[in-house]
Amino acid sequence: MVGTVAAPLQLQFGNLMIDLERYRVLVGGRSLVLSYSEYALLVFLAGRPGHVVPRRQLLEQGLGRHDADGLRMVDEHLRHLKSQLEREGQRVIEKADEAGYRFVPQLTSI
């Protein structure tokens, strides 16, 4: 019996690659250092490109938390995540007023 190697589980948006098997995020081949919460939020948003995801949904489904103070934590994690991505010249997450956040898959440069 000949074994087969499954294709790696990856999300690719331009030069942004999210490796779901290795829990890595690469921009232009360069690995970003993210906390697990930042990674989880990015994966959750990237799985819904173009859609506004409410902050409460990011907290409960993205991070698996249900505490009242968690909404501020979502904002803080996303602020740091955005700063990491924007440092690499990519703007992929937009804040949609107070409604939530949106993953912008066209990777607009800043």
PDB file as gemmi writes it, atoms N, CA and C in Angstrom:
CRYST1    1.000    1.000    1.000  90.00  90.00  90.00 P 1                      
ATOM      1  N   MET A   1       0.846  -1.168   0.000  1.00  0.00           N  
ATOM      2  CA  MET A   1       0.000   0.000   0.000  1.00  0.00           C  
ATOM      3  C   MET A   1       0.898   1.240   0.000  1.00  0.00           C  
ATOM      4  N   VAL A   2       0.615   2.147  -0.876  1.00  0.00           N  
ATOM      5  CA  VAL A   2       1.399   3.365  -0.984  1.00  0.00           C  
ATOM      6  C   VAL A   2       0.706   4.455  -0.176  1.00  0.00           C  
ATOM      7  N   GLY A   3       1.455   5.123   0.694  1.00  0.00           N  
ATOM      8  CA  GLY A   3       0.889   6.201   1.502  1.00  0.00           C  
ATOM      9  C   GLY A   3       0.800   7.486   0.693  1.00  0.00           C  
ATOM     10  N   THR A   4      -0.111   8.314   1.080  1.00  0.00           N  
ATOM     11  CA  THR A   4      -0.244   9.614   0.436  1.00  0.00           C  
ATOM     12  C   THR A   4      -0.077  10.693   1.480  1.00  0.00           C  
ATOM     13  N   VAL A   5       0.426  11.787   1.038  1.00  0.00           N  
ATOM     14  CA  VAL A   5       0.602  12.931   1.926  1.00  0.00           C  
ATOM     15  C   VAL A   5      -0.509  13.922   1.616  1.00  0.00           C  
ATOM     16  N   ALA A   6      -1.275  14.255   2.619  1.00  0.00           N  
ATOM     17  CA  ALA A   6      -2.364  15.219   2.437  1.00  0.00           C  
ATOM     18  C   ALA A   6      -1.778  16.608   2.224  1.00  0.00           C  
ATOM     19  N   ALA A   7      -2.487  17.391   1.428  1.00  0.00           N  
ATOM     20  CA  ALA A   7      -2.069  18.780   1.218  1.00  0.00           C  
ATOM     21  C   ALA A   7      -2.118  19.512   2.550  1.00  0.00           C  
ATOM     22  N   PRO A   8      -1.148  20.386   2.794  1.00  0.00           N  
ATOM     23  CA  PRO A   8      -1.147  21.125   4.053  1.00  0.00           C  
ATOM     24  C   PRO A   8      -2.388  22.014   4.166  1.00  0.00           C  
ATOM     25  N   LEU A   9      -2.861  22.152   5.365  1.00  0.00           N  
ATOM     26  CA  LEU A   9      -4.008  23.018   5.620  1.00  0.00           C  
ATOM     27  C   LEU A   9      -3.505  24.442   5.770  1.00  0.00           C  
ATOM     28  N   GLN A  10      -3.767  25.249   4.751  1.00  0.00           N  
ATOM     29  CA  GLN A  10      -3.288  26.623   4.750  1.00  0.00           C  
ATOM     30  C   GLN A  10      -4.361  27.547   4.203  1.00  0.00           C  
ATOM     31  N   LEU A  11      -4.360  28.759   4.709  1.00  0.00           N  
ATOM     32  CA  LEU A  11      -5.151  29.839   4.135  1.00  0.00           C  
ATOM     33  C   LEU A  11      -4.158  30.792   3.505  1.00  0.00           C  
ATOM     34  N   GLN A  12      -4.359  31.102   2.233  1.00  0.00           N  
ATOM     35  CA  GLN A  12      -3.425  31.957   1.515  1.00  0.00           C  
ATOM     36  C   GLN A  12      -4.172  33.171   0.972  1.00  0.00           C  
ATOM     37  N   PHE A  13      -3.675  34.356   1.289  1.00  0.00           N  
ATOM     38  CA  PHE A  13      -4.225  35.613   0.805  1.00  0.00           C  
ATOM     39  C   PHE A  13      -3.057  36.471   0.359  1.00  0.00           C  
ATOM     40  N   GLY A  14      -2.781  36.492  -0.921  1.00  0.00           N  
ATOM     41  CA  GLY A  14      -1.612  37.231  -1.405  1.00  0.00           C  
ATOM     42  C   GLY A  14      -0.364  36.661  -0.767  1.00  0.00           C  
ATOM     43  N   ASN A  15       0.449  37.516  -0.134  1.00  0.00           N  
ATOM     44  CA  ASN A  15       1.671  37.011   0.498  1.00  0.00           C  
ATOM     45  C   ASN A  15       1.473  36.684   1.989  1.00  0.00           C  
ATOM     46  N   LEU A  16       0.211  36.688   2.442  1.00  0.00           N  
ATOM     47  CA  LEU A  16      -0.120  36.270   3.809  1.00  0.00           C  
ATOM     48  C   LEU A  16      -0.532  34.806   3.768  1.00  0.00           C  
ATOM     49  N   MET A  17       0.160  33.980   4.540  1.00  0.00           N  
ATOM     50  CA  MET A  17      -0.160  32.572   4.609  1.00  0.00           C  
ATOM     51  C   MET A  17      -0.364  32.178   6.070  1.00  0.00           C  
ATOM     52  N   ILE A  18      -1.492  31.528   6.319  1.00  0.00           N  
ATOM     53  CA  ILE A  18      -1.800  31.024   7.657  1.00  0.00           C  
ATOM     54  C   ILE A  18      -1.712  29.505   7.577  1.00  0.00           C  
ATOM     55  N   ASP A  19      -0.747  28.949   8.279  1.00  0.00           N  
ATOM     56  CA  ASP A  19      -0.512  27.509   8.289  1.00  0.00           C  
ATOM     57  C   ASP A  19      -1.274  26.931   9.470  1.00  0.00           C  
ATOM     58  N   LEU A  20      -2.379  26.256   9.168  1.00  0.00           N  
ATOM     59  CA  LEU A  20      -3.260  25.746  10.212  1.00  0.00           C  
ATOM     60  C   LEU A  20      -2.709  24.501  10.896  1.00  0.00           C  
ATOM     61  N   GLU A  21      -1.801  23.807  10.261  1.00  0.00           N  
ATOM     62  CA  GLU A  21      -1.209  22.610  10.868  1.00  0.00           C  
ATOM     63  C   GLU A  21      -0.091  22.953  11.843  1.00  0.00           C  
ATOM     64  N   ARG A  22       0.661  23.982  11.524  1.00  0.00           N  
ATOM     65  CA  ARG A  22       1.829  24.330  12.341  1.00  0.00           C  
ATOM     66  C   ARG A  22       1.604  25.563  13.210  1.00  0.00           C  
ATOM     67  N   TYR A  23       0.400  26.116  13.162  1.00  0.00           N  
ATOM     68  CA  TYR A  23       0.080  27.311  13.946  1.00  0.00           C  
ATOM     69  C   TYR A  23       1.062  28.442  13.669  1.00  0.00           C  
ATOM     70  N   ARG A  24       1.276  28.714  12.365  1.00  0.00           N  
ATOM     71  CA  ARG A  24       2.205  29.772  11.965  1.00  0.00           C  
ATOM     72  C   ARG A  24       1.506  30.738  11.024  1.00  0.00           C  
ATOM     73  N   VAL A  25       1.978  31.975  11.056  1.00  0.00           N  
ATOM     74  CA  VAL A  25       1.523  33.000  10.124  1.00  0.00           C  
ATOM     75  C   VAL A  25       2.766  33.577   9.475  1.00  0.00           C  
ATOM     76  N   LEU A  26       2.761  33.593   8.146  1.00  0.00           N  
ATOM     77  CA  LEU A  26       3.888  34.123   7.394  1.00  0.00           C  
ATOM     78  C   LEU A  26       3.416  35.247   6.488  1.00  0.00           C  
ATOM     79  N   VAL A  27       4.195  36.304   6.431  1.00  0.00           N  
ATOM     80  CA  VAL A  27       3.961  37.396   5.494  1.00  0.00           C  
ATOM     81  C   VAL A  27       5.211  37.489   4.637  1.00  0.00           C  
ATOM     82  N   GLY A  28       5.038  37.219   3.346  1.00  0.00           N  
ATOM     83  CA  GLY A  28       6.186  37.235   2.446  1.00  0.00           C  
ATOM     84  C   GLY A  28       7.262  36.243   2.855  1.00  0.00           C  
ATOM     85  N   GLY A  29       6.864  35.115   3.426  1.00  0.00           N  
ATOM     86  CA  GLY A  29       7.819  34.103   3.854  1.00  0.00           C  
ATOM     87  C   GLY A  29       8.410  34.335   5.233  1.00  0.00           C  
ATOM     88  N   ARG A  30       8.132  35.480   5.829  1.00  0.00           N  
ATOM     89  CA  ARG A  30       8.666  35.812   7.156  1.00  0.00           C  
ATOM     90  C   ARG A  30       7.635  35.459   8.221  1.00  0.00           C  
ATOM     91  N   SER A  31       8.036  34.693   9.208  1.00  0.00           N  
ATOM     92  CA  SER A  31       7.148  34.242  10.275  1.00  0.00           C  
ATOM     93  C   SER A  31       6.872  35.364  11.267  1.00  0.00           C  
ATOM     94  N   LEU A  32       5.605  35.517  11.645  1.00  0.00           N  
ATOM     95  CA  LEU A  32       5.227  36.501  12.661  1.00  0.00           C  
ATOM     96  C   LEU A  32       5.156  35.816  14.026  1.00  0.00           C  
ATOM     97  N   VAL A  33       5.505  36.544  15.053  1.00  0.00           N  
ATOM     98  CA  VAL A  33       5.394  36.046  16.420  1.00  0.00           C  
ATOM     99  C   VAL A  33       4.073  36.556  16.977  1.00  0.00           C  
ATOM    100  N   LEU A  34       3.116  35.635  17.133  1.00  0.00           N  
ATOM    101  CA  LEU A  34       1.789  35.982  17.626  1.00  0.00           C  
ATOM    102  C   LEU A  34       1.459  35.139  18.848  1.00  0.00           C  
ATOM    103  N   SER A  35       0.654  35.705  19.729  1.00  0.00           N  
ATOM    104  CA  SER A  35       0.144  34.906  20.839  1.00  0.00           C  
ATOM    105  C   SER A  35      -0.909  33.941  20.285  1.00  0.00           C  
ATOM    106  N   TYR A  36      -1.244  32.935  21.074  1.00  0.00           N  
ATOM    107  CA  TYR A  36      -2.273  31.995  20.611  1.00  0.00           C  
ATOM    108  C   TYR A  36      -3.597  32.721  20.378  1.00  0.00           C  
ATOM    109  N   SER A  37      -3.942  33.676  21.231  1.00  0.00           N  
ATOM    110  CA  SER A  37      -5.208  34.412  21.074  1.00  0.00           C  
ATOM    111  C   SER A  37      -5.201  35.235  19.790  1.00  0.00           C  
ATOM    112  N   GLU A  38      -4.093  35.875  19.470  1.00  0.00           N  
ATOM    113  CA  GLU A  38      -3.994  36.643  18.227  1.00  0.00           C  
ATOM    114  C   GLU A  38      -4.126  35.718  17.019  1.00  0.00           C  
ATOM    115  N   TYR A  39      -3.453  34.581  17.080  1.00  0.00           N  
ATOM    116  CA  TYR A  39      -3.544  33.602  16.005  1.00  0.00           C  
ATOM    117  C   TYR A  39      -4.988  33.119  15.850  1.00  0.00           C  
ATOM    118  N   ALA A  40      -5.634  32.780  16.955  1.00  0.00           N  
ATOM    119  CA  ALA A  40      -7.013  32.275  16.906  1.00  0.00           C  
ATOM    120  C   ALA A  40      -7.963  33.310  16.310  1.00  0.00           C  
ATOM    121  N   LEU A  41      -7.800  34.573  16.689  1.00  0.00           N  
ATOM    122  CA  LEU A  41      -8.660  35.621  16.140  1.00  0.00           C  
ATOM    123  C   LEU A  41      -8.415  35.805  14.647  1.00  0.00           C  
ATOM    124  N   LEU A  42      -7.158  35.763  14.218  1.00  0.00           N  
ATOM    125  CA  LEU A  42      -6.844  35.899  12.803  1.00  0.00           C  
ATOM    126  C   LEU A  42      -7.471  34.754  12.004  1.00  0.00           C  
ATOM    127  N   VAL A  43      -7.330  33.533  12.472  1.00  0.00           N  
ATOM    128  CA  VAL A  43      -7.904  32.372  11.786  1.00  0.00           C  
ATOM    129  C   VAL A  43      -9.420  32.508  11.713  1.00  0.00           C  
ATOM    130  N   PHE A  44     -10.046  32.923  12.804  1.00  0.00           N  
ATOM    131  CA  PHE A  44     -11.504  33.065  12.831  1.00  0.00           C  
ATOM    132  C   PHE A  44     -11.953  34.113  11.816  1.00  0.00           C  
ATOM    133  N   LEU A  45     -11.285  35.266  11.791  1.00  0.00           N  
ATOM    134  CA  LEU A  45     -11.645  36.324  10.838  1.00  0.00           C  
ATOM    135  C   LEU A  45     -11.340  35.898   9.402  1.00  0.00           C  
ATOM    136  N   ALA A  46     -10.190  35.282   9.178  1.00  0.00           N  
ATOM    137  CA  ALA A  46      -9.796  34.880   7.828  1.00  0.00           C  
ATOM    138  C   ALA A  46     -10.733  33.820   7.255  1.00  0.00           C  
ATOM    139  N   GLY A  47     -11.390  33.088   8.114  1.00  0.00           N  
ATOM    140  CA  GLY A  47     -12.370  32.101   7.673  1.00  0.00           C  
ATOM    141  C   GLY A  47     -13.680  32.722   7.227  1.00  0.00           C  
ATOM    142  N   ARG A  48     -13.817  34.026   7.398  1.00  0.00           N  
ATOM    143  CA  ARG A  48     -15.028  34.767   7.031  1.00  0.00           C  
ATOM    144  C   ARG A  48     -14.658  36.041   6.275  1.00  0.00           C  
ATOM    145  N   PRO A  49     -13.874  35.923   5.208  1.00  0.00           N  
ATOM    146  CA  PRO A  49     -13.366  37.118   4.532  1.00  0.00           C  
ATOM    147  C   PRO A  49     -14.484  38.039   4.040  1.00  0.00           C  
ATOM    148  N   GLY A  50     -14.297  39.332   4.299  1.00  0.00           N  
ATOM    149  CA  GLY A  50     -15.241  40.341   3.848  1.00  0.00           C  
ATOM    150  C   GLY A  50     -16.441  40.550   4.745  1.00  0.00           C  
ATOM    151  N   HIS A  51     -16.649  39.688   5.715  1.00  0.00           N  
ATOM    152  CA  HIS A  51     -17.808  39.788   6.603  1.00  0.00           C  
ATOM    153  C   HIS A  51     -17.438  40.486   7.906  1.00  0.00           C  
ATOM    154  N   VAL A  52     -18.321  41.345   8.386  1.00  0.00           N  
ATOM    155  CA  VAL A  52     -18.114  41.968   9.691  1.00  0.00           C  
ATOM    156  C   VAL A  52     -18.460  40.930  10.747  1.00  0.00           C  
ATOM    157  N   VAL A  53     -17.523  40.675  11.627  1.00  0.00           N  
ATOM    158  CA  VAL A  53     -17.724  39.722  12.711  1.00  0.00           C  
ATOM    159  C   VAL A  53     -17.864  40.518  14.004  1.00  0.00           C  
ATOM    160  N   PRO A  54     -19.019  40.415  14.680  1.00  0.00           N  
ATOM    161  CA  PRO A  54     -19.216  41.161  15.923  1.00  0.00           C  
ATOM    162  C   PRO A  54     -18.182  40.793  16.982  1.00  0.00           C  
ATOM    163  N   ARG A  55     -17.839  41.757  17.795  1.00  0.00           N  
ATOM    164  CA  ARG A  55     -16.855  41.549  18.858  1.00  0.00           C  
ATOM    165  C   ARG A  55     -17.273  40.408  19.787  1.00  0.00           C  
ATOM    166  N   ARG A  56     -18.556  40.325  20.122  1.00  0.00           N  
ATOM    167  CA  ARG A  56     -19.050  39.262  21.009  1.00  0.00           C  
ATOM    168  C   ARG A  56     -18.803  37.890  20.379  1.00  0.00           C  
ATOM    169  N   GLN A  57     -19.020  37.764  19.064  1.00  0.00           N  
ATOM    170  CA  GLN A  57     -18.781  36.490  18.375  1.00  0.00           C  
ATOM    171  C   GLN A  57     -17.291  36.158  18.376  1.00  0.00           C  
ATOM    172  N   LEU A  58     -16.439  37.162  18.185  1.00  0.00           N  
ATOM    173  CA  LEU A  58     -15.001  36.926  18.250  1.00  0.00           C  
ATOM    174  C   LEU A  58     -14.596  36.423  19.632  1.00  0.00           C  
ATOM    175  N   LEU A  59     -15.199  36.992  20.659  1.00  0.00           N  
ATOM    176  CA  LEU A  59     -14.901  36.575  22.028  1.00  0.00           C  
ATOM    177  C   LEU A  59     -15.357  35.140  22.275  1.00  0.00           C  
ATOM    178  N   GLU A  60     -16.614  34.868  21.960  1.00  0.00           N  
ATOM    179  CA  GLU A  60     -17.200  33.582  22.323  1.00  0.00           C  
ATOM    180  C   GLU A  60     -16.777  32.449  21.396  1.00  0.00           C  
ATOM    181  N   GLN A  61     -16.797  32.683  20.091  1.00  0.00           N  
ATOM    182  CA  GLN A  61     -16.473  31.607  19.156  1.00  0.00           C  
ATOM    183  C   GLN A  61     -15.004  31.618  18.751  1.00  0.00           C  
ATOM    184  N   GLY A  62     -14.411  32.806  18.640  1.00  0.00           N  
ATOM    185  CA  GLY A  62     -13.005  32.893  18.261  1.00  0.00           C  
ATOM    186  C   GLY A  62     -12.069  32.515  19.385  1.00  0.00           C  
ATOM    187  N   LEU A  63     -12.399  32.967  20.592  1.00  0.00           N  
ATOM    188  CA  LEU A  63     -11.523  32.714  21.750  1.00  0.00           C  
ATOM    189  C   LEU A  63     -12.104  31.716  22.740  1.00  0.00           C  
ATOM    190  N   GLY A  64     -13.385  31.376  22.599  1.00  0.00           N  
ATOM    191  CA  GLY A  64     -14.006  30.418  23.510  1.00  0.00           C  
ATOM    192  C   GLY A  64     -14.215  30.957  24.911  1.00  0.00           C  
ATOM    193  N   ARG A  65     -14.430  32.263  25.020  1.00  0.00           N  
ATOM    194  CA  ARG A  65     -14.621  32.895  26.332  1.00  0.00           C  
ATOM    195  C   ARG A  65     -16.000  33.528  26.402  1.00  0.00           C  
ATOM    196  N   HIS A  66     -16.491  33.701  27.608  1.00  0.00           N  
ATOM    197  CA  HIS A  66     -17.827  34.264  27.783  1.00  0.00           C  
ATOM    198  C   HIS A  66     -17.877  35.309  28.897  1.00  0.00           C  
ATOM    199  N   ASP A  67     -16.733  35.829  29.304  1.00  0.00           N  
ATOM    200  CA  ASP A  67     -16.695  36.789  30.404  1.00  0.00           C  
ATOM    201  C   ASP A  67     -16.977  38.210  29.904  1.00  0.00           C  
ATOM    202  N   ALA A  68     -17.517  39.016  30.765  1.00  0.00           N  
ATOM    203  CA  ALA A  68     -17.924  40.382  30.411  1.00  0.00           C  
ATOM    204  C   ALA A  68     -16.733  41.270  30.046  1.00  0.00           C  
ATOM    205  N   ASP A  69     -15.602  41.061  30.665  1.00  0.00           N  
ATOM    206  CA  ASP A  69     -14.433  41.897  30.387  1.00  0.00           C  
ATOM    207  C   ASP A  69     -13.708  41.481  29.105  1.00  0.00           C  
ATOM    208  N   GLY A  70     -14.151  40.411  28.499  1.00  0.00           N  
ATOM    209  CA  GLY A  70     -13.456  39.875  27.347  1.00  0.00           C  
ATOM    210  C   GLY A  70     -13.491  40.750  26.107  1.00  0.00           C  
ATOM    211  N   LEU A  71     -14.508  41.606  25.978  1.00  0.00           N  
ATOM    212  CA  LEU A  71     -14.597  42.442  24.782  1.00  0.00           C  
ATOM    213  C   LEU A  71     -13.411  43.392  24.680  1.00  0.00           C  
ATOM    214  N   ARG A  72     -12.968  43.915  25.801  1.00  0.00           N  
ATOM    215  CA  ARG A  72     -11.771  44.763  25.787  1.00  0.00           C  
ATOM    216  C   ARG A  72     -10.542  43.958  25.395  1.00  0.00           C  
ATOM    217  N   MET A  73     -10.507  42.714  25.830  1.00  0.00           N  
ATOM    218  CA  MET A  73      -9.393  41.838  25.493  1.00  0.00           C  
ATOM    219  C   MET A  73      -9.364  41.579  23.984  1.00  0.00           C  
ATOM    220  N   VAL A  74     -10.533  41.384  23.366  1.00  0.00           N  
ATOM    221  CA  VAL A  74     -10.603  41.190  21.913  1.00  0.00           C  
ATOM    222  C   VAL A  74     -10.000  42.395  21.210  1.00  0.00           C  
ATOM    223  N   ASP A  75     -10.412  43.592  21.632  1.00  0.00           N  
ATOM    224  CA  ASP A  75      -9.882  44.815  21.027  1.00  0.00           C  
ATOM    225  C   ASP A  75      -8.366  44.907  21.181  1.00  0.00           C  
ATOM    226  N   GLU A  76      -7.867  44.563  22.355  1.00  0.00           N  
ATOM    227  CA  GLU A  76      -6.423  44.646  22.614  1.00  0.00           C  
ATOM    228  C   GLU A  76      -5.650  43.636  21.762  1.00  0.00           C  
ATOM    229  N   HIS A  77      -6.134  42.407  21.702  1.00  0.00           N  
ATOM    230  CA  HIS A  77      -5.462  41.396  20.880  1.00  0.00           C  
ATOM    231  C   HIS A  77      -5.456  41.806  19.405  1.00  0.00           C  
ATOM    232  N   LEU A  78      -6.584  42.322  18.919  1.00  0.00           N  
ATOM    233  CA  LEU A  78      -6.655  42.720  17.518  1.00  0.00           C  
ATOM    234  C   LEU A  78      -5.808  43.958  17.243  1.00  0.00           C  
ATOM    235  N   ARG A  79      -5.709  44.853  18.195  1.00  0.00           N  
ATOM    236  CA  ARG A  79      -4.837  46.016  18.027  1.00  0.00           C  
ATOM    237  C   ARG A  79      -3.392  45.560  17.846  1.00  0.00           C  
ATOM    238  N   HIS A  80      -2.955  44.635  18.678  1.00  0.00           N  
ATOM    239  CA  HIS A  80      -1.588  44.126  18.575  1.00  0.00           C  
ATOM    240  C   HIS A  80      -1.396  43.330  17.290  1.00  0.00           C  
ATOM    241  N   LEU A  81      -2.365  42.506  16.934  1.00  0.00           N  
ATOM    242  CA  LEU A  81      -2.289  41.731  15.702  1.00  0.00           C  
ATOM    243  C   LEU A  81      -2.177  42.650  14.494  1.00  0.00           C  
ATOM    244  N   LYS A  82      -3.017  43.684  14.454  1.00  0.00           N  
ATOM    245  CA  LYS A  82      -2.958  44.647  13.350  1.00  0.00           C  
ATOM    246  C   LYS A  82      -1.588  45.315  13.284  1.00  0.00           C  
ATOM    247  N   SER A  83      -1.022  45.667  14.434  1.00  0.00           N  
ATOM    248  CA  SER A  83       0.288  46.319  14.424  1.00  0.00           C  
ATOM    249  C   SER A  83       1.354  45.379  13.861  1.00  0.00           C  
ATOM    250  N   GLN A  84       1.259  44.090  14.163  1.00  0.00           N  
ATOM    251  CA  GLN A  84       2.211  43.113  13.625  1.00  0.00           C  
ATOM    252  C   GLN A  84       2.080  43.012  12.102  1.00  0.00           C  
ATOM    253  N   LEU A  85       0.855  42.910  11.621  1.00  0.00           N  
ATOM    254  CA  LEU A  85       0.622  42.771  10.186  1.00  0.00           C  
ATOM    255  C   LEU A  85       0.981  44.056   9.441  1.00  0.00           C  
ATOM    256  N   GLU A  86       0.618  45.202  10.020  1.00  0.00           N  
ATOM    257  CA  GLU A  86       0.883  46.477   9.362  1.00  0.00           C  
ATOM    258  C   GLU A  86       2.371  46.789   9.337  1.00  0.00           C  
ATOM    259  N   ARG A  87       3.113  46.286  10.302  1.00  0.00           N  
ATOM    260  CA  ARG A  87       4.566  46.440  10.298  1.00  0.00           C  
ATOM    261  C   ARG A  87       5.152  45.765   9.061  1.00  0.00           C  
ATOM    262  N   GLU A  88       4.487  44.732   8.591  1.00  0.00           N  
ATOM    263  CA  GLU A  88       4.921  44.015   7.395  1.00  0.00           C  
ATOM    264  C   GLU A  88       4.326  44.628   6.125  1.00  0.00           C  
ATOM    265  N   GLY A  89       3.648  45.776   6.257  1.00  0.00           N  
ATOM    266  CA  GLY A  89       3.100  46.466   5.097  1.00  0.00           C  
ATOM    267  C   GLY A  89       1.745  45.972   4.638  1.00  0.00           C  
ATOM    268  N   GLN A  90       1.069  45.176   5.473  1.00  0.00           N  
ATOM    269  CA  GLN A  90      -0.231  44.628   5.114  1.00  0.00           C  
ATOM    270  C   GLN A  90      -1.318  45.177   6.016  1.00  0.00           C  
ATOM    271  N   ARG A  91      -2.430  45.490   5.407  1.00  0.00           N  
ATOM    272  CA  ARG A  91      -3.595  45.929   6.185  1.00  0.00           C  
ATOM    273  C   ARG A  91      -4.729  44.979   5.846  1.00  0.00           C  
ATOM    274  N   VAL A  92      -4.975  44.017   6.703  1.00  0.00           N  
ATOM    275  CA  VAL A  92      -5.958  42.978   6.405  1.00  0.00           C  
ATOM    276  C   VAL A  92      -7.137  42.961   7.355  1.00  0.00           C  
ATOM    277  N   ILE A  93      -7.063  43.713   8.435  1.00  0.00           N  
ATOM    278  CA  ILE A  93      -8.158  43.734   9.400  1.00  0.00           C  
ATOM    279  C   ILE A  93      -8.622  45.167   9.561  1.00  0.00           C  
ATOM    280  N   GLU A  94      -9.932  45.345   9.398  1.00  0.00           N  
ATOM    281  CA  GLU A  94     -10.533  46.667   9.562  1.00  0.00           C  
ATOM    282  C   GLU A  94     -11.517  46.628  10.720  1.00  0.00           C  
ATOM    283  N   LYS A  95     -11.563  47.704  11.469  1.00  0.00           N  
ATOM    284  CA  LYS A  95     -12.587  47.841  12.491  1.00  0.00           C  
ATOM    285  C   LYS A  95     -13.819  48.422  11.817  1.00  0.00           C  
ATOM    286  N   ALA A  96     -14.959  47.801  12.031  1.00  0.00           N  
ATOM    287  CA  ALA A  96     -16.221  48.239  11.431  1.00  0.00           C  
ATOM    288  C   ALA A  96     -17.034  48.969  12.497  1.00  0.00           C  
ATOM    289  N   ASP A  97     -16.684  50.231  12.719  1.00  0.00           N  
ATOM    290  CA  ASP A  97     -17.295  51.035  13.782  1.00  0.00           C  
ATOM    291  C   ASP A  97     -17.240  50.254  15.088  1.00  0.00           C  
ATOM    292  N   GLU A  98     -18.312  50.243  15.838  1.00  0.00           N  
ATOM    293  CA  GLU A  98     -18.349  49.469  17.087  1.00  0.00           C  
ATOM    294  C   GLU A  98     -18.965  48.100  16.860  1.00  0.00           C  
ATOM    295  N   ALA A  99     -19.349  47.805  15.605  1.00  0.00           N  
ATOM    296  CA  ALA A  99     -20.012  46.537  15.301  1.00  0.00           C  
ATOM    297  C   ALA A  99     -19.061  45.353  15.430  1.00  0.00           C  
ATOM    298  N   GLY A 100     -17.836  45.517  15.002  1.00  0.00           N  
ATOM    299  CA  GLY A 100     -16.903  44.405  15.042  1.00  0.00           C  
ATOM    300  C   GLY A 100     -15.730  44.653  14.122  1.00  0.00           C  
ATOM    301  N   TYR A 101     -15.213  43.567  13.547  1.00  0.00           N  
ATOM    302  CA  TYR A 101     -14.029  43.629  12.704  1.00  0.00           C  
ATOM    303  C   TYR A 101     -14.274  42.843  11.417  1.00  0.00           C  
ATOM    304  N   ARG A 102     -13.533  43.211  10.392  1.00  0.00           N  
ATOM    305  CA  ARG A 102     -13.647  42.584   9.076  1.00  0.00           C  
ATOM    306  C   ARG A 102     -12.259  42.227   8.573  1.00  0.00           C  
ATOM    307  N   PHE A 103     -12.138  40.998   8.034  1.00  0.00           N  
ATOM    308  CA  PHE A 103     -10.911  40.575   7.375  1.00  0.00           C  
ATOM    309  C   PHE A 103     -11.023  40.981   5.921  1.00  0.00           C  
ATOM    310  N   VAL A 104     -10.040  41.722   5.428  1.00  0.00           N  
ATOM    311  CA  VAL A 104     -10.045  42.243   4.062  1.00  0.00           C  
ATOM    312  C   VAL A 104      -9.054  41.409   3.249  1.00  0.00           C  
ATOM    313  N   PRO A 105      -9.537  40.452   2.479  1.00  0.00           N  
ATOM    314  CA  PRO A 105      -8.633  39.512   1.823  1.00  0.00           C  
ATOM    315  C   PRO A 105      -7.791  40.072   0.690  1.00  0.00           C  
ATOM    316  N   GLN A 106      -8.101  41.273   0.186  1.00  0.00           N  
ATOM    317  CA  GLN A 106      -7.298  41.796  -0.918  1.00  0.00           C  
ATOM    318  C   GLN A 106      -5.966  42.363  -0.451  1.00  0.00           C  
ATOM    319  N   LEU A 107      -5.697  42.362   0.841  1.00  0.00           N  
ATOM    320  CA  LEU A 107      -4.422  42.811   1.376  1.00  0.00           C  
ATOM    321  C   LEU A 107      -4.018  44.173   0.843  1.00  0.00           C  
ATOM    322  N   THR A 108      -4.757  45.169   1.209  1.00  0.00           N  
ATOM    323  CA  THR A 108      -4.418  46.514   0.774  1.00  0.00           C  
ATOM    324  C   THR A 108      -3.167  46.975   1.474  1.00  0.00           C  
ATOM    325  N   SER A 109      -2.259  47.570   0.736  1.00  0.00           N  
ATOM    326  CA  SER A 109      -1.020  48.086   1.317  1.00  0.00           C  
ATOM    327  C   SER A 109      -1.291  49.384   2.036  1.00  0.00           C  
ATOM    328  N   ILE A 110      -0.509  49.667   3.060  1.00  0.00           N  
ATOM    329  CA  ILE A 110      -0.674  50.919   3.799  1.00  0.00           C  
ATOM    330  C   ILE A 110       0.430  51.871   3.425  1.00  0.00           C  
TER     331      ILE A 110                                                      
END                                                                             
